[in-house]
Amino acid sequence: MPPRSQLWLLAALALAGVVSAFSGRLDSYVLDVAMGVGINIVLAVSLNLINGFTGQFSLGHAGFMAVGAYTSAMLTTTLGTKLGGSPALLQWVLFPASLLLGGLLAALAGLAVGAPSLRLKGDYLAIVTLGFGEIIKVVLQNVDAVGGARGLIGVPAYTDLFWTFGAAAVTVYAVWGLLNSAYGRGFLAVADDEVAAEAMGLDTTRYKITAFVVGSFFAGVAGGLYAHLKGYLNPGGFDFNKSIEIVVMVILGGMGRHVGVIIAAVLLGVLSETLRSFGDYRMIIYSLLLIVLMLTRPQGLFIWPLWKKKST
């Protein structure tokens, strides 16, 4: 990775820390929307690695988010009371550990799903990942240890602007760095022409599984942030509609386009909250706006992929 990109990451983390330190002066509703936008960025960028840059089509991203959310929440709710200690210790030690564990278990779930299913292509892969997301939801609804259909309550509110946008910055940095590495070029080769990539000797299944696992990891981290933002988890919040919402961010921003996906995540996060004042008509207006945007900008909001470099 070039040193300049690392400086950008450090600058983004520092800015997130400074803004978070003064977040007490902001309206609580504005903070909630802003942190929701940050979580959207993590979800959209991680799915863009799978759907956009590797050319797959996953409809189960909400399932990996659910794995991370419930894992992280269970760790902080059970160990938090047993460990005691200061709130700062819990937020700066236990909370990041729970996010990491949630991401790792989501990545493990991604490996379990991806290893057998990523030999499939197109609609078949979409159906398999859709089925995985529904299985996760049904399992969570029937496990009393995590609240079952009642949901999991009492999740501590550890998520703040620093953790949210810090995670977003790390996600963008990690995905961008991976794609600009020699290994990441394999992802792009698979997306451009999988048959030609196989003919050149690339193990396309391995590249697809790697992208799937990395994307699932960050979806799990986003789930942990979401759990500790809302303070309550319900399996219904990770259904098919949630997966579609994330897919829309990637498609609207432009498949395989970093900046466009980030813009779409911010736009749709703010738009959905702005339209709440319309009550029952909110989803109708929201859908019509998406249709208009896709008709006028079918290629997405941002035309040029960030990973393409100018020829000299």
C-alpha positions as CSV (number, residue, x, y, z in Angstrom):
1,M,0.0,0.0,0.0
2,P,1.4,3.5,-0.8
3,P,2.2,5.6,2.2
4,R,-0.3,8.3,1.0
5,S,-3.2,5.9,1.4
6,Q,-2.2,5.1,5.0
7,L,-2.0,8.8,5.7
8,W,-5.6,9.2,4.4
9,L,-6.7,6.4,6.7
10,L,-5.1,8.0,9.7
11,A,-6.5,11.4,8.8
12,A,-10.0,9.9,8.5
13,L,-9.7,8.1,11.9
14,A,-8.5,11.3,13.5
15,L,-11.3,13.3,12.0
16,A,-13.8,10.8,13.2
17,G,-12.4,11.0,16.7
18,V,-12.5,14.8,16.7
19,V,-16.1,14.9,15.5
20,S,-17.1,12.2,17.9
21,A,-15.6,14.2,20.8
22,F,-17.9,17.1,20.0
23,S,-20.9,15.0,19.1
24,G,-22.6,15.8,22.4
25,R,-23.6,19.2,21.0
26,L,-25.5,17.6,18.1
27,D,-29.1,16.6,18.1
28,S,-29.6,12.9,19.0
29,Y,-31.7,12.3,15.9
30,V,-29.1,13.7,13.6
31,L,-26.5,11.6,15.3
32,D,-28.6,8.5,14.8
33,V,-29.0,9.2,11.1
34,A,-25.3,10.0,10.7
35,M,-24.3,6.7,12.4
36,G,-26.8,4.8,10.3
37,V,-25.2,6.3,7.2
38,G,-21.8,5.2,8.4
39,I,-23.1,1.6,8.8
40,N,-24.6,1.8,5.3
41,I,-21.2,2.7,3.9
42,V,-19.6,-0.4,5.5
43,L,-22.4,-2.7,4.2
44,A,-22.4,-1.2,0.7
45,V,-18.6,-1.2,0.2
46,S,-18.3,-4.7,1.5
47,L,-21.0,-6.0,-0.8
48,N,-19.5,-4.1,-3.7
49,L,-16.4,-6.2,-3.4
50,I,-18.6,-9.3,-4.0
51,N,-21.2,-8.0,-6.5
52,G,-19.3,-5.2,-8.1
53,F,-15.7,-6.2,-8.3
54,T,-15.9,-10.0,-8.4
55,G,-19.0,-10.2,-10.6
56,Q,-21.1,-12.3,-8.3
57,F,-24.6,-11.7,-7.1
58,S,-25.3,-12.2,-3.4
59,L,-28.7,-11.6,-1.8
60,G,-27.7,-12.8,1.7
61,H,-25.7,-9.9,3.0
62,A,-28.2,-9.2,5.7
63,G,-27.7,-12.7,7.0
64,F,-24.0,-12.1,7.6
65,M,-24.9,-8.8,9.2
66,A,-27.2,-10.7,11.5
67,V,-24.5,-13.2,12.5
68,G,-22.2,-10.3,13.5
69,A,-24.9,-8.3,15.2
70,Y,-26.1,-11.2,17.5
71,T,-22.5,-12.4,18.2
72,S,-21.3,-9.0,19.2
73,A,-24.4,-8.2,21.2
74,M,-24.3,-11.5,23.1
75,L,-20.7,-11.0,24.0
76,T,-21.1,-7.5,25.4
77,T,-24.4,-8.2,27.2
78,T,-23.1,-11.4,28.9
79,L,-19.5,-10.5,29.6
80,G,-20.2,-6.8,30.3
81,T,-22.1,-7.6,33.5
82,K,-19.6,-10.2,34.6
83,L,-16.4,-8.1,34.0
84,G,-17.7,-5.0,35.6
85,G,-15.1,-2.3,35.3
86,S,-15.4,1.2,34.0
87,P,-17.6,2.1,31.0
88,A,-14.6,3.3,29.2
89,L,-12.9,0.0,29.6
90,L,-15.9,-1.9,28.2
91,Q,-16.3,0.5,25.3
92,W,-12.7,0.6,24.3
93,V,-11.7,-3.0,25.0
94,L,-14.8,-5.3,25.1
95,F,-16.7,-3.5,22.3
96,P,-14.0,-3.7,19.6
97,A,-13.3,-7.3,20.6
98,S,-17.0,-8.1,20.1
99,L,-16.9,-6.4,16.7
100,L,-13.9,-8.4,15.7
101,L,-15.5,-11.7,16.9
102,G,-18.7,-10.9,15.1
103,G,-16.8,-10.2,11.9
104,L,-14.9,-13.4,12.2
105,L,-17.9,-15.5,12.8
106,A,-19.7,-13.8,9.8
107,A,-16.6,-14.5,7.7
108,L,-16.7,-18.2,8.9
109,A,-20.4,-18.3,7.8
110,G,-19.4,-16.7,4.5
111,L,-16.8,-19.5,4.0
112,A,-19.3,-22.2,4.9
113,V,-21.8,-20.7,2.4
114,G,-19.3,-19.7,-0.3
115,A,-17.2,-22.9,-0.5
116,P,-20.0,-25.1,-1.9
117,S,-22.1,-22.4,-3.6
118,L,-19.6,-20.2,-5.4
119,R,-19.1,-22.9,-8.0
120,L,-22.5,-21.7,-9.1
121,K,-23.0,-18.6,-11.2
122,G,-25.6,-15.9,-11.7
123,D,-29.2,-16.6,-10.6
124,Y,-28.2,-19.9,-8.9
125,L,-25.8,-18.1,-6.5
126,A,-28.4,-15.4,-5.8
127,I,-30.9,-18.1,-4.8
128,V,-28.4,-19.9,-2.5
129,T,-27.4,-16.7,-0.7
130,L,-31.1,-15.7,-0.4
131,G,-31.8,-19.0,1.2
132,F,-28.9,-18.6,3.6
133,G,-30.3,-15.2,4.7
134,E,-33.8,-16.7,5.4
135,I,-32.3,-19.7,7.3
136,I,-30.4,-17.3,9.6
137,K,-33.5,-15.3,10.3
138,V,-35.6,-18.4,11.0
139,V,-32.9,-19.9,13.3
140,L,-32.7,-16.6,15.3
141,Q,-36.4,-16.5,15.6
142,N,-36.4,-20.0,17.3
143,V,-33.4,-19.7,19.6
144,D,-34.5,-18.5,23.0
145,A,-30.9,-17.9,24.1
146,V,-30.8,-14.8,21.8
147,G,-34.4,-13.7,22.5
148,G,-36.1,-15.7,19.8
149,A,-39.0,-13.9,18.0
150,R,-39.2,-11.4,20.9
151,G,-35.8,-10.1,20.0
152,L,-32.7,-9.3,22.1
153,I,-32.9,-6.4,24.4
154,G,-30.5,-4.5,26.7
155,V,-27.7,-4.2,24.2
156,P,-25.3,-1.4,25.5
157,A,-25.1,1.7,23.4
158,Y,-21.4,1.6,22.6
159,T,-21.6,2.7,19.0
160,D,-20.6,6.4,18.4
161,L,-19.4,8.5,15.5
162,F,-15.8,7.4,16.0
163,W,-16.5,3.6,15.8
164,T,-19.0,4.0,13.0
165,F,-17.0,6.2,10.6
166,G,-13.7,4.6,11.8
167,A,-15.1,1.3,10.7
168,A,-16.2,2.8,7.4
169,A,-12.8,4.3,6.8
170,V,-11.1,0.9,7.5
171,T,-13.5,-0.9,5.2
172,V,-12.9,1.5,2.3
173,Y,-9.1,1.3,2.9
174,A,-9.1,-2.5,3.1
175,V,-11.2,-3.1,0.0
176,W,-9.3,-0.4,-2.0
177,G,-6.0,-1.8,-0.9
178,L,-7.0,-5.4,-1.7
179,L,-8.2,-4.5,-5.1
180,N,-5.1,-2.6,-6.0
181,S,-2.8,-5.5,-5.0
182,A,-1.6,-8.2,-7.3
183,Y,-4.1,-10.6,-5.6
184,G,-7.0,-8.1,-6.1
185,R,-6.4,-8.2,-9.9
186,G,-7.6,-11.7,-9.8
187,F,-11.0,-10.4,-8.6
188,L,-11.2,-8.1,-11.5
189,A,-10.2,-10.8,-14.0
190,V,-13.0,-13.1,-12.6
191,A,-15.5,-10.2,-13.0
192,D,-14.4,-9.4,-16.6
193,D,-14.4,-12.9,-18.0
194,E,-14.4,-15.9,-15.7
195,V,-13.8,-18.4,-18.5
196,A,-10.8,-16.5,-19.8
197,A,-9.5,-16.2,-16.2
198,E,-9.7,-20.0,-15.8
199,A,-8.0,-20.5,-19.1
200,M,-5.1,-18.3,-17.9
201,G,-4.7,-20.6,-14.9
202,L,-6.5,-18.6,-12.2
203,D,-8.4,-20.5,-9.5
204,T,-11.5,-18.5,-9.9
205,T,-13.4,-20.3,-7.1
206,R,-10.7,-19.4,-4.7
207,Y,-10.8,-15.7,-5.7
208,K,-14.6,-15.7,-5.4
209,I,-14.5,-17.3,-2.0
210,T,-11.9,-14.9,-0.7
211,A,-14.0,-11.9,-1.8
212,F,-17.1,-13.5,-0.2
213,V,-15.3,-14.1,3.1
214,V,-13.9,-10.6,3.2
215,G,-17.2,-9.0,2.4
216,S,-18.9,-11.2,5.0
217,F,-16.4,-10.1,7.6
218,F,-17.2,-6.4,7.2
219,A,-20.9,-7.1,7.0
220,G,-20.5,-8.8,10.5
221,V,-18.7,-5.7,11.8
222,A,-21.5,-3.5,10.5
223,G,-24.0,-5.8,12.3
224,G,-22.1,-5.3,15.6
225,L,-22.2,-1.5,15.1
226,Y,-25.9,-1.7,14.3
227,A,-26.7,-3.8,17.4
228,H,-24.9,-1.3,19.7
229,L,-26.5,1.7,18.0
230,K,-30.1,0.5,18.3
231,G,-29.9,-1.4,21.6
232,Y,-32.4,-3.9,20.4
233,L,-32.2,-6.7,17.8
234,N,-35.1,-8.5,16.1
235,P,-34.6,-11.2,13.5
236,G,-37.1,-9.5,11.2
237,G,-34.7,-6.6,10.8
238,F,-32.3,-8.8,8.8
239,D,-34.8,-10.2,6.3
240,F,-34.8,-10.2,2.5
241,N,-35.8,-6.5,2.4
242,K,-32.6,-5.5,4.2
243,S,-30.5,-7.5,1.7
244,I,-32.3,-5.8,-1.1
245,E,-31.7,-2.4,0.5
246,I,-27.9,-3.0,0.5
247,V,-28.0,-4.3,-3.1
248,V,-29.8,-1.2,-4.2
249,M,-27.0,0.9,-2.8
250,V,-24.4,-1.0,-4.8
251,I,-26.4,-0.9,-8.0
252,L,-27.4,2.8,-7.7
253,G,-23.9,3.8,-6.9
254,G,-22.5,1.8,-9.8
255,M,-21.3,-1.8,-9.7
256,G,-17.6,-1.8,-9.0
257,R,-17.3,1.9,-8.2
258,H,-16.0,3.0,-4.8
259,V,-17.1,6.6,-4.8
260,G,-20.5,6.0,-6.3
261,V,-21.3,3.3,-3.8
262,I,-20.4,5.5,-0.9
263,I,-22.5,8.4,-2.4
264,A,-25.4,6.0,-2.8
265,A,-25.1,4.7,0.8
266,V,-25.2,8.3,2.1
267,L,-28.0,9.4,-0.2
268,L,-30.3,6.4,0.5
269,G,-29.7,6.6,4.2
270,V,-30.6,10.3,4.3
271,L,-33.5,9.9,1.8
272,S,-35.2,7.1,3.8
273,E,-35.2,9.3,6.9
274,T,-36.3,12.4,5.1
275,L,-39.3,10.6,3.7
276,R,-40.6,9.5,7.1
277,S,-42.8,12.6,7.3
278,F,-44.8,11.2,4.4
279,G,-46.0,8.3,6.6
280,D,-47.5,5.4,4.6
281,Y,-46.6,7.0,1.3
282,R,-42.9,6.9,2.2
283,M,-42.1,3.7,0.4
284,I,-44.1,4.6,-2.6
285,I,-42.2,7.8,-3.1
286,Y,-38.9,6.1,-2.2
287,S,-39.5,3.4,-4.9
288,L,-40.5,6.0,-7.5
289,L,-37.3,8.0,-6.9
290,L,-35.2,4.8,-7.3
291,I,-37.0,4.0,-10.6
292,V,-36.3,7.5,-11.9
293,L,-32.7,7.4,-10.9
294,M,-32.2,4.0,-12.5
295,L,-33.9,5.1,-15.7
296,T,-31.8,8.3,-15.9
297,R,-28.5,6.8,-14.6
298,P,-28.6,3.1,-15.3
299,Q,-24.8,2.9,-15.0
300,G,-24.9,4.3,-11.5
301,L,-24.0,7.7,-9.9
302,F,-20.3,7.6,-10.7
303,I,-19.1,6.5,-14.1
304,W,-15.4,5.8,-13.7
305,P,-14.1,3.0,-11.5
306,L,-11.6,4.3,-9.0
307,W,-9.3,1.3,-9.5
308,K,-8.7,2.1,-13.2
309,K,-5.6,4.2,-13.7
310,K,-4.9,6.5,-16.5
311,S,-2.4,5.2,-19.1
312,T,0.8,7.1,-19.5
